[in-house]
Structure formats: structure tokens, C-alpha cells
Amino acid sequence: MNSLIKSASEIALMRESGKLLAKVFNELDSFMAPGITTLEIDSFVERFIVDCLKARPASKGQYGYQFVLNSSVNDVVCHGVPSAAKKLKNGDIVNIDITLEKNGYIADSSKMYAIGTVSPIAKKLIDVTYEAMYKGIETVKHGSTIGDIGAAIQEHAQKHGYSVVRDYCGHGIGKEMHEEPEIVHVGSAGTGLKLEAGMTFTIEPMINQGTYKTKLKKDGWTVVTRDKKLSAQWEHTVLVTATGAEILTLRDSEPR
């Protein structure tokens, strides 16, 4: 049996984790506002996951990381570290990336938040990145390829004058946060690994306003755009089915 394929019982458990993670974002929506710190967001999410959902924040302790989420503000591409010194201000855009484990299975998702009133330029980047993620998801079905996902995302982003980060990618997920296969967000249609029903992985494009090149800061976690321009990211955990993709982390606020 292909080790990338989840059994029916495993899929049921992943659905449960995904639904719980969606609840975290539903709860977080009303908390996000100018003036709060990214560390306050981290504490809020940890309390909700542990106390209300009786689940485990899967990022805390992973690879030595001390927080339950990543908070990536403005030119931070990914892996932004929560801080008591980082207050969100009007006009900021921030990606909140959260993982959750329940009954041994992990879900992973991220969402962009516009803080207060953001510029039209920032709003467009957020919207196009969301659209690009869904362009990738829409290619997913039994028999399609990883290259189909990347090609759809890349085409949509570049059509709007943006670039797609190459240094970080989506990943298989299940009992471990990072499993095979890698889901690259650029590519050529019809190339790469063929998808099979029962695979579970994340699609999480990082789209930059300027160059796709990134830089790792001295803290060893935070990744920023090399040209200091804005970056945005959205992420869902998906299940490959015979006819398409089931989004395991779909949120109430989403139209799909």
C-alpha cells in the first residue's frame, strides 16, 4: 500500500482536527484588532485550543519552537515569531499560521488579516493570494499532478504582477506535521508526482509584491522579503478525492 494514502479511519480523524482548527480561526476573527501584540494572539489561541477544544497546539515544541503559531506581519513571508513588543497597527497585514493535533492527527492552516484600514495595494495582494491558493486547490483530484497545483498558482500570481516564493512549500501531513510529498507552488502542468485519492497535504502559497527572493533573519525563524516589500500567504489542509479536493480546514467565513 502507498504510504502516502490515508485509511478511512485516518481521514475521519483528520477531518476532526481540521474542523477544530477552523473553529480556532472563527474565534480569532473577533480578537484581531489594532493595538494587540502578536504574543497576545499566541496566548489567546493557546488557551482556546487547550482549554476549549481539548486539543494540542502542534507547533509548540516542534523543532524547538516555543510558540503555538507564526505571526508574519507586512514584509514577513513566514515563520514570524510572536512578541510582546510587536503591536499590530492600523494598515498592517498579518498572516496567522496555526497547527492543531487531536487524537494523533494534525491540521495546518493560515489566514491573512487586514488590521484596521489597509491600503488598496495591500488588500489586492491579500485577495490575489487567496485566489491563487484556490486556483491550486481546484486542480487537485485523483490523477492530477503536483505540477498542476504549482502551475495554476504561479500563473495567477504572475498575471497580477506578483512573484511566488520558491524557498518554502506545502507538505504532506497526518501523524507528523511535515510528511511527503512536498507541494511546490510553482511548476509546469502535468509534471511531478501523480496525486491519488486519500493523500492529505497543505497548499500554502506565499506571494510577494516584489521579488520572490527571501532572507532569513538572525533569530533563525523569521523569513522576510529581500526587497522589504509586502508578502501574503493563505493555507489549507486538503484531502485528495476521486473527483476533487476536500478542504479539511474550511472556515465558516469562507464562501466555498
C-alpha positions in Angstrom: 0.0 0.0 0.0 1.2 3.5 -0.8 2.4 5.1 2.5 1.1 8.5 1.4 -2.5 7.2 1.3 -4.6 7.7 4.5 -7.1 5.0 5.5 -10.8 5.8 6.0 -10.3 5.9 9.8 -7.3 8.2 9.5 -9.2 10.5 7.2 -12.0 10.7 9.7 -9.6 11.8 12.4 -8.0 14.3 10.1 -11.5 15.8 9.4 -12.0 16.2 13.1 -8.7 18.0 13.6 -9.4 20.2 10.6 -12.8 21.2 11.9 -11.4 22.1 15.3 -8.7 24.2 13.6 -11.3 26.0 11.6 -13.1 26.9 14.9 -9.8 28.4 16.2 -9.8 30.9 13.3 -13.6 31.6 13.7 -12.8 32.5 17.3 -9.7 34.6 16.4 -11.6 36.7 13.9 -13.2 38.9 16.6 -10.0 39.2 18.6 -7.8 40.7 15.9 -7.5 44.5 16.2 -5.1 47.4 16.2 -3.1 47.6 19.4 -2.9 43.9 20.3 0.5 42.3 20.3 1.4 39.1 18.4 2.2 37.5 21.8 -1.3 38.2 23.0 -2.6 36.5 19.9 -0.4 33.5 20.7 -1.7 33.3 24.2 -5.3 33.7 23.1 -5.0 30.9 20.6 -3.2 28.5 23.0 -5.9 29.0 25.7 -8.7 28.3 23.1 -7.0 25.2 21.7 -6.1 23.7 25.1 -9.0 24.8 27.3 -11.9 24.9 24.9 -11.1 22.3 22.3 -9.1 19.9 24.5 -6.5 19.7 21.7 -2.8 20.3 21.4 -1.1 23.2 19.6 1.2 21.1 17.4 3.7 23.8 16.6 4.7 24.4 20.2 7.9 22.4 20.9 8.2 21.4 17.2 11.9 21.8 16.1 12.4 23.7 19.4 9.8 26.4 18.6 8.3 27.9 21.8 5.0 29.3 20.5 1.7 27.9 19.2 1.6 30.0 16.0 3.5 32.1 13.5 2.6 35.7 13.1 4.0 37.2 9.9 3.5 41.0 9.6 3.8 43.0 6.3 7.2 42.0 4.8 7.5 38.8 6.8 7.0 35.9 4.4 6.5 33.2 7.0 7.6 31.9 10.4 7.2 35.2 12.2 7.8 34.8 15.9 5.2 36.2 18.4 6.5 39.1 20.5 5.2 41.3 23.3 7.0 44.2 21.6 5.2 43.7 18.3 1.9 45.6 18.4 -0.4 45.4 15.4 -1.2 48.9 14.0 -3.8 50.2 11.6 -2.8 49.3 8.0 -0.8 46.2 8.9 -1.4 42.9 7.1 -0.6 39.8 9.1 -0.6 36.1 8.4 -1.5 33.8 11.4 -0.4 30.2 10.8 -1.7 27.6 13.3 -1.4 23.9 13.7 -3.6 21.7 15.9 -3.3 18.0 16.8 -6.3 15.9 18.1 -6.2 12.1 18.6 -2.8 11.9 17.0 -3.5 13.7 13.7 -2.5 17.2 12.7 -4.2 20.0 10.7 -2.4 23.1 9.4 -3.9 26.3 8.2 -3.2 30.1 7.9 -5.2 33.2 7.2 -4.4 36.8 6.3 -5.8 39.6 8.5 -6.1 43.2 7.4 -5.7 45.3 10.6 -8.0 48.4 10.6 -8.0 50.1 7.2 -5.3 48.8 4.8 -4.1 50.3 1.6 -5.7 49.1 -1.7 -2.3 47.7 -2.7 -2.2 45.5 0.4 -5.8 44.5 0.0 -5.2 43.4 -3.6 -2.2 41.3 -2.6 -4.2 39.5 0.1 -7.1 38.9 -2.3 -4.9 37.6 -5.2 -3.0 35.3 -2.8 -6.3 33.8 -1.6 -7.4 33.3 -5.2 -4.1 31.7 -6.1 -4.4 29.2 -3.3 -7.9 28.2 -4.6 -6.6 28.0 -8.2 -4.2 25.4 -6.8 -6.8 23.6 -4.8 -9.1 23.5 -7.9 -6.6 21.4 -9.8 -6.5 18.7 -7.1 -8.1 15.3 -7.9 -7.1 11.7 -8.3 -4.7 11.5 -11.3 -3.7 15.2 -11.4 -0.1 16.2 -10.5 1.8 18.4 -8.1 2.9 20.4 -11.1 -0.7 21.2 -11.9 -1.0 22.9 -8.5 2.1 25.0 -8.8 1.4 26.0 -12.4 -2.1 27.3 -11.5 -0.8 29.3 -8.5 2.2 30.7 -10.4 0.1 31.7 -13.5 -2.5 33.6 -11.3 0.1 35.4 -9.2 2.2 36.4 -12.2 -0.8 37.6 -14.1 -1.2 40.2 -11.4 2.4 41.2 -11.3 3.4 39.3 -8.2 6.0 36.6 -7.6 5.8 33.2 -5.9 8.2 32.3 -3.1 10.4 29.3 -4.1 12.2 28.6 -0.8 9.2 27.3 1.2 6.4 24.9 0.1 3.4 22.9 1.2 3.8 19.4 2.6 2.1 16.1 3.3 0.5 16.0 6.8 -1.0 13.4 9.1 0.5 12.0 12.2 3.5 14.2 11.5 3.3 17.9 10.7 5.7 17.5 7.7 5.3 14.4 5.6 5.8 13.6 1.9 5.0 14.9 -0.6 6.4 18.4 -1.0 3.9 20.7 -2.6 5.8 23.4 -4.6 3.8 26.5 -5.6 5.4 27.0 -9.0 5.7 24.5 -11.8 4.5 23.0 -15.1 1.2 21.3 -15.5 1.3 17.6 -16.0 4.7 17.2 -14.2 5.7 15.8 -10.9 4.1 13.2 -8.6 0.6 12.0 -9.6 -2.0 12.5 -6.9 -4.0 9.7 -5.5 -7.3 9.7 -3.6 -6.5 9.5 0.2 -3.5 11.8 0.1 -3.5 14.7 2.6 -1.3 17.8 2.3 -1.2 21.5 2.6 -1.4 24.1 -0.1 0.1 27.4 1.2 1.4 29.8 -1.4 3.5 32.8 -0.3 3.0 35.6 -2.8 5.3 38.6 -2.8 4.6 42.1 -4.1 8.2 42.3 -5.4 10.9 39.7 -5.9 10.3 36.1 -4.8 13.7 36.2 -3.0 13.7 35.9 0.7 16.1 36.4 3.7 16.3 34.5 7.0 16.7 36.8 10.0 19.2 36.3 12.7 16.6 34.7 15.1 16.7 31.6 12.9 13.0 31.6 12.3 11.7 34.8 10.7 11.7 34.9 6.9 11.4 38.3 5.2 11.2 39.6 1.6 14.6 40.6 0.4 13.4 43.9 -1.0 11.2 44.7 2.1 8.0 44.7 0.0 4.8 43.1 1.3 4.1 39.3 1.3 0.9 37.4 1.8 0.0 33.8 2.5 -3.1 31.6 2.8 -3.1 27.9 3.7 -5.5 24.9 3.9 -5.1 21.2 4.6 -6.7 19.3 1.8 -7.7 15.7 1.1 -7.5 14.3 -2.5 -10.7 12.6 -3.6 -11.7 10.7 -6.7 -13.3 13.9 -8.1 -11.5 16.8 -6.5 -10.2 18.2 -3.2 -12.0 18.2 0.2 -10.8 21.2 2.3 -10.3 19.8 5.8 -9.7 23.2 7.4 -12.5 25.1 5.7 -13.7 28.1 7.8 -17.3 29.3 8.4 -16.3 32.7 6.9 -15.4 31.2 3.5 -17.9 31.1 0.7 -16.6 27.8 -0.7 
